[in-house]
Amino acid sequence: MEHEKEVPQQASDSTAVVLPTQAEKFSKYIVYVDESGDHGMQTLDAHYPVFVLAFCVFHKQCYNRSVIPALNEFKFKHFGHNLVVLHEHEIRKEKGEFRFVNRPHKQAFLDELTAIIESSRFMLISCVIDKAKLRDKIAETSNPYHLALGFCLETLYELLQEKSQHQLQTHIVVECRGKKEDQDLELEFRRICAGNNHLERTLPFEIIFADKKSNSVGLQLADLVARPIGTHILRPEQPNRAFEVLRHKFYCSGGRNQTGQGYENWGLKVYPRP
């Protein structure tokens, strides 16, 4: 009987480059950012004298498996396609694609959208800058966006510490605002992450700029949550169903078993403090 030929094993190459797996390099979370209000200090809107920065922190697996399909299904139902980009301002002012037949139609649309936000699993970190008080406290050259960014990045790092993801790279997606604004923001972002923060440590974050026309589900949700936060801070006695939903999304001191409480000066900061 003829013996089968043995296939020689390849010698291991000790110089071969081993690429890190995603689990070794990137965190399990992705962050989408949007703002509400004017970040300039020269102008002050008497009806909305605040600047709000909102970080929506998604677990990538939940984001892919449930959040994206839910919002796409909503768009297919109401528009027949999923290319519509949801903007809070246009919905509120009934512009563009958001011209509703009547008041009940708009309310039904908002109720369904609110229900999607409520069922979507994400954690919320936000900072509200009271521009009137800030102007009295600090020079007009202060940048509310940069102040809010510092707080949100520091809090995000603390959240990721709890999740044991703080040593891995987390991407933070922001919407483009203009060449100069984006350059200034990136410079401040890298300055904070290099160690110029209250934690006095480097932060493993990377900023990604997305085009305003980008049909990103995460950016659209961040856009929808920012203004209700500012409205609540300005008029806390006013009914605000959107904020009541968001209240349970804020990163809080009690963990997931105590959502809806213990988030002030934790996942939600107002500066200067009232």
C-alpha positions as CSV (number, residue, x, y, z in Angstrom):
1,M,0.0,0.0,0.0
2,E,1.3,3.4,-1.0
3,H,1.9,5.6,1.9
4,E,0.1,9.0,1.8
5,K,2.5,11.9,1.4
6,E,2.8,14.1,4.4
7,V,2.1,17.7,3.8
8,P,4.9,19.7,5.3
9,Q,3.8,22.3,7.9
10,Q,4.8,25.8,7.2
11,A,7.3,27.2,9.6
12,S,6.0,30.0,11.8
13,D,7.2,33.4,10.9
14,S,8.1,35.3,14.0
15,T,8.3,38.5,12.1
16,A,4.7,38.3,10.7
17,V,2.6,41.4,11.5
18,V,-0.3,40.5,13.8
19,L,-3.1,43.0,13.3
20,P,-5.1,43.9,16.4
21,T,-8.7,42.7,16.5
22,Q,-11.5,45.2,16.9
23,A,-12.0,44.1,20.5
24,E,-8.4,45.0,21.2
25,K,-8.4,48.4,19.5
26,F,-11.9,49.9,19.5
27,S,-14.4,50.2,22.3
28,K,-17.9,48.8,22.1
29,Y,-19.4,52.2,22.0
30,I,-19.9,55.0,19.5
31,V,-20.9,58.6,20.3
32,Y,-23.0,61.0,18.2
33,V,-23.0,64.7,19.0
34,D,-25.3,67.6,18.2
35,E,-26.0,71.0,19.7
36,S,-28.9,73.4,20.2
37,G,-28.7,77.2,20.3
38,D,-26.0,79.6,19.1
39,H,-22.6,79.1,20.5
40,G,-21.5,82.7,19.9
41,M,-21.3,85.1,22.8
42,Q,-21.9,88.3,20.9
43,T,-25.6,87.6,20.4
44,L,-28.2,86.5,23.0
45,D,-31.6,85.1,22.0
46,A,-34.0,86.3,24.7
47,H,-36.3,83.3,24.0
48,Y,-33.4,80.7,24.1
49,P,-30.4,82.2,25.8
50,V,-28.6,78.8,26.2
51,F,-26.3,76.6,24.3
52,V,-26.8,72.8,24.6
53,L,-24.3,70.1,23.7
54,A,-25.7,66.5,23.7
55,F,-23.7,63.2,23.5
56,C,-25.7,60.1,22.6
57,V,-23.7,57.1,23.6
58,F,-24.7,53.9,21.8
59,H,-23.5,50.3,22.3
60,K,-22.5,49.4,18.7
61,Q,-24.4,46.1,18.7
62,C,-27.6,47.6,19.9
63,Y,-27.2,50.5,17.5
64,N,-26.9,48.2,14.5
65,R,-29.5,45.6,15.5
66,S,-32.3,47.8,16.8
67,V,-31.9,51.6,16.6
68,I,-31.1,51.8,12.9
69,P,-33.8,49.4,11.8
70,A,-36.4,51.2,14.0
71,L,-35.8,54.6,12.5
72,N,-35.6,53.3,8.9
73,E,-38.9,51.5,9.4
74,F,-40.4,54.8,10.7
75,K,-39.1,56.7,7.6
76,F,-40.5,54.1,5.2
77,K,-43.9,54.3,6.8
78,H,-44.1,58.1,6.7
79,F,-42.2,59.0,3.6
80,G,-41.9,55.8,1.5
81,H,-38.1,55.9,1.6
82,N,-35.4,56.3,4.2
83,L,-33.4,59.2,2.7
84,V,-35.2,61.9,4.6
85,V,-32.9,63.4,7.2
86,L,-34.8,64.2,10.4
87,H,-34.0,67.7,11.8
88,E,-35.7,69.0,15.0
89,H,-35.9,72.6,13.7
90,E,-37.6,71.6,10.4
91,I,-40.0,69.3,12.1
92,R,-40.9,72.0,14.7
93,K,-41.3,74.7,12.0
94,E,-43.0,72.2,9.5
95,K,-40.5,72.9,6.7
96,G,-39.5,70.8,3.7
97,E,-40.7,67.2,4.0
98,F,-42.4,68.0,7.3
99,R,-45.5,69.8,6.1
100,F,-48.2,68.0,8.0
101,V,-51.9,67.7,6.9
102,N,-53.2,68.9,10.2
103,R,-52.4,69.1,13.9
104,P,-53.5,65.5,14.7
105,H,-51.2,64.3,11.9
106,K,-48.2,66.2,13.4
107,Q,-49.0,65.0,16.9
108,A,-49.2,61.3,15.7
109,F,-45.9,61.7,13.9
110,L,-44.2,63.2,17.0
111,D,-45.7,60.6,19.3
112,E,-44.3,57.8,17.2
113,L,-40.9,59.4,16.9
114,T,-40.8,60.0,20.7
115,A,-41.7,56.3,21.2
116,I,-38.7,55.3,19.1
117,I,-36.4,57.5,21.1
118,E,-37.8,56.0,24.3
119,S,-37.3,52.4,23.2
120,S,-33.8,53.1,21.7
121,R,-31.0,52.0,24.1
122,F,-28.5,54.8,24.5
123,M,-26.9,56.8,27.3
124,L,-27.1,60.6,27.3
125,I,-24.5,63.1,28.4
126,S,-25.3,66.8,28.1
127,C,-24.1,70.2,29.1
128,V,-26.2,73.4,29.0
129,I,-24.4,76.7,29.0
130,D,-26.4,79.7,30.3
131,K,-25.0,82.3,28.1
132,A,-26.4,85.3,30.0
133,K,-24.8,84.1,33.3
134,L,-21.6,83.1,31.5
135,R,-21.2,86.6,30.0
136,D,-21.5,88.1,33.4
137,K,-18.9,85.7,34.8
138,I,-16.4,85.4,32.0
139,A,-15.2,87.5,29.1
140,E,-17.3,87.5,25.9
141,T,-14.4,85.7,24.1
142,S,-15.4,82.4,26.0
143,N,-16.6,79.7,23.7
144,P,-19.7,77.9,25.1
145,Y,-19.1,74.9,22.7
146,H,-15.6,74.4,24.0
147,L,-16.7,74.7,27.7
148,A,-19.5,72.1,27.1
149,L,-17.2,69.8,25.1
150,G,-14.8,69.6,28.1
151,F,-17.5,68.5,30.5
152,C,-19.0,66.0,28.1
153,L,-15.6,64.4,27.2
154,E,-14.7,64.1,30.9
155,T,-18.0,62.5,31.8
156,L,-17.8,60.2,28.8
157,Y,-14.5,58.9,30.0
158,E,-16.0,58.2,33.5
159,L,-18.9,56.4,31.9
160,L,-16.5,54.2,29.8
161,Q,-14.4,53.5,32.9
162,E,-17.5,51.9,34.4
163,K,-17.9,49.8,31.3
164,S,-14.2,48.8,31.3
165,Q,-13.8,50.4,27.9
166,H,-11.8,53.5,28.8
167,Q,-8.5,52.1,27.5
168,L,-9.8,51.5,24.0
169,Q,-10.4,54.0,21.3
170,T,-13.9,55.5,21.0
171,H,-15.0,57.5,18.0
172,I,-17.1,60.7,18.5
173,V,-19.1,61.8,15.5
174,V,-20.0,65.5,15.1
175,E,-21.7,67.3,12.2
176,C,-19.6,69.7,10.1
177,R,-20.4,73.4,10.7
178,G,-17.9,75.2,8.6
179,K,-14.2,75.1,7.8
180,K,-13.1,77.5,10.6
181,E,-15.5,76.2,13.2
182,D,-14.4,72.6,12.5
183,Q,-10.7,73.5,12.7
184,D,-11.3,75.3,16.0
185,L,-13.3,72.4,17.4
186,E,-10.8,69.8,16.4
187,L,-8.0,71.9,18.0
188,E,-9.9,72.1,21.2
189,F,-10.9,68.5,21.1
190,R,-7.3,67.3,20.7
191,R,-6.2,69.8,23.4
192,I,-8.7,68.3,25.9
193,C,-7.8,64.7,25.0
194,A,-4.1,65.4,25.3
195,G,-4.6,66.0,29.1
196,N,-5.9,69.5,29.4
197,N,-9.0,68.5,31.4
198,H,-10.1,68.3,35.0
199,L,-9.2,64.6,35.1
200,E,-5.6,65.4,34.2
201,R,-5.2,62.4,31.9
202,T,-5.2,61.6,28.2
203,L,-8.5,60.6,26.8
204,P,-8.6,57.9,24.1
205,F,-11.1,59.5,21.8
206,E,-11.1,60.2,18.1
207,I,-13.2,62.9,16.4
208,I,-15.1,62.2,13.1
209,F,-16.6,65.0,11.1
210,A,-19.8,64.1,9.1
211,D,-21.3,66.1,6.3
212,K,-24.6,67.9,7.2
213,K,-26.3,65.9,4.6
214,S,-25.1,62.6,6.1
215,N,-28.1,60.3,6.7
216,S,-26.7,59.1,10.1
217,V,-29.3,57.7,12.4
218,G,-27.1,58.6,15.5
219,L,-26.7,62.2,14.4
220,Q,-30.4,62.6,13.8
221,L,-31.3,61.2,17.2
222,A,-28.7,63.6,18.8
223,D,-30.3,66.5,16.9
224,L,-33.7,65.5,18.2
225,V,-32.7,65.4,21.9
226,A,-30.7,68.6,22.3
227,R,-33.4,71.2,22.2
228,P,-35.8,69.5,24.7
229,I,-33.0,69.6,27.2
230,G,-32.5,73.3,26.8
231,T,-36.2,74.0,27.0
232,H,-36.4,72.0,30.2
233,I,-33.6,74.0,31.8
234,L,-35.2,77.3,30.7
235,R,-38.8,76.5,31.6
236,P,-38.7,73.5,34.0
237,E,-42.4,74.0,35.0
238,Q,-43.5,73.7,31.3
239,P,-44.8,70.3,30.2
240,N,-42.1,68.6,28.2
241,R,-42.9,65.0,27.3
242,A,-39.7,64.7,25.2
243,F,-37.5,65.5,28.3
244,E,-39.5,63.1,30.5
245,V,-38.4,60.4,28.1
246,L,-34.8,61.7,28.0
247,R,-34.7,61.9,31.8
248,H,-34.2,58.1,31.9
249,K,-31.4,58.2,29.4
250,F,-29.0,60.4,31.3
251,Y,-25.9,58.9,32.8
252,C,-26.6,58.9,36.5
253,S,-25.0,58.2,39.9
254,G,-27.2,55.2,40.6
255,G,-26.6,53.1,37.6
256,R,-29.2,51.5,35.4
257,N,-31.4,50.6,38.4
258,Q,-31.9,54.3,39.3
259,T,-32.4,55.9,35.9
260,G,-34.3,59.1,35.9
261,Q,-32.7,60.4,39.1
262,G,-29.3,61.4,40.3
263,Y,-28.3,62.8,36.8
264,E,-28.0,66.5,37.7
265,N,-24.4,67.5,37.8
266,W,-23.6,64.0,36.6
267,G,-24.9,63.2,33.1
268,L,-26.5,66.7,32.8
269,K,-24.6,69.8,33.8
270,V,-25.7,73.4,33.8
271,Y,-22.9,76.0,33.7
272,P,-22.6,78.4,35.4
273,R,-24.5,76.5,38.1
274,P,-27.9,78.0,39.1
